[in-house]
Amino acid sequence: MLKYRLVAVLVLTGVASAQFGMYLADKPNISLEEALPIAIKAARANVPDLNKFVLHSVKPRMLKNDPKGEHWQFLWQELPFKTHLRGILVRVYMKDGSTSVKEFQE
């Protein structure tokens, strides 16, 4: 089951990177396959009700003025969506596998 989800994520990541113009300069130290379990663990540690969320997207990113550089960005969205979007944004950095977790509500 996890294999099929990972394949879907890989396909979506390829589409997202082409769509937004983000291309990886070098082979990352942390691959997408390695980053997914790291992101899930970090999200569960910060959000106890993660079972109410669904993985919405994943894509490679690089933010200006971010000293850690390129990262995999995972976005979870709370279901069901009612009046306000609640989400979790997890960044897994490609160099060292460190994480950054932010919870947001719109």
QUIKARA-V893524 format. One record per residue. N is the residue number from 1. PSI is psi as a letter, one per 30 degrees, with the letter a starting at -180 (* if undefined). OMEGA is omega in radians with two decimals (NA if undefined). D_FIRST is the distance of its C-alpha to the first C-alpha in whole Angstrom. Layout:
<<N/PSI/OMEGA/D_FIRST> <N/PSI/OMEGA/D_FIRST>>
This chain:
<<1/e/3.13/0> <2/e/3.12/4> <3/e/-3.12/5> <4/e/3.09/5> <5/e/3.14/7> <6/e/3.09/9> <7/e/3.12/10> <8/e/3.12/11> <9/e/3.12/13> <10/e/3.13/14> <11/e/3.13/16> <12/e/3.13/17> <13/e/3.10/18> <14/e/3.11/20> <15/e/-3.11/22> <16/e/-3.10/23> <17/e/3.10/24> <18/e/-3.10/26> <19/e/-3.06/27> <20/f/3.07/28> <21/g/3.12/30> <22/j/3.12/28> <23/k/3.13/28> <24/k/-3.13/28> <25/e/-3.13/31> <26/l/3.05/30> <27/k/-3.11/27> <28/l/3.06/25> <29/e/3.11/25> <30/j/-3.14/22> <31/l/3.12/19> <32/e/3.12/17> <33/e/3.11/14> <34/e/-3.07/17> <35/e/-3.09/17> <36/e/3.11/14> <37/e/3.11/14> <38/e/-3.14/18> <39/e/3.13/18> <40/e/-3.14/15> <41/e/3.14/18> <42/e/3.13/21> <43/e/3.12/20> <44/e/-3.13/19> <45/e/-3.08/23> <46/f/-3.10/25> <47/j/-3.06/23> <48/f/-3.12/23> <49/h/-3.11/22> <50/f/3.13/18> <51/f/3.07/16> <52/f/-3.07/19> <53/l/3.07/18> <54/k/3.10/15> <55/j/-3.04/14> <56/e/-3.11/17> <57/l/3.02/17> <58/k/3.13/18> <59/l/3.05/21> <60/k/-3.12/23> <61/l/2.99/26> <62/j/-3.12/30> <63/k/3.08/32> <64/k/3.11/36> <65/g/3.04/38> <66/j/-3.06/35> <67/f/-3.13/36> <68/f/3.02/32> <69/b/-3.05/31> <70/k/3.12/28> <71/l/2.97/25> <72/k/-3.13/21> <73/j/3.13/22> <74/k/3.13/19> <75/k/3.03/20> <76/k/3.11/18> <77/k/3.12/20> <78/k/3.07/21> <79/k/-0.11/20> <80/k/3.09/22> <81/j/-3.10/25> <82/c/-3.11/28> <83/e/-3.13/31> <84/k/3.11/30> <85/k/3.04/27> <86/k/-3.10/26> <87/l/3.11/24> <88/k/3.13/23> <89/j/-3.13/23> <90/k/3.05/22> <91/k/3.04/23> <92/j/-3.06/22> <93/k/-3.03/25> <94/f/-3.11/25> <95/e/-2.98/28> <96/f/3.13/27> <97/g/3.10/24> <98/l/-3.04/26> <99/l/3.01/25> <100/k/-3.10/27> <101/k/3.08/25> <102/k/3.06/27> <103/k/-3.12/27> <104/l/3.09/29> <105/k/-3.14/30> <106/*/NA/31>>
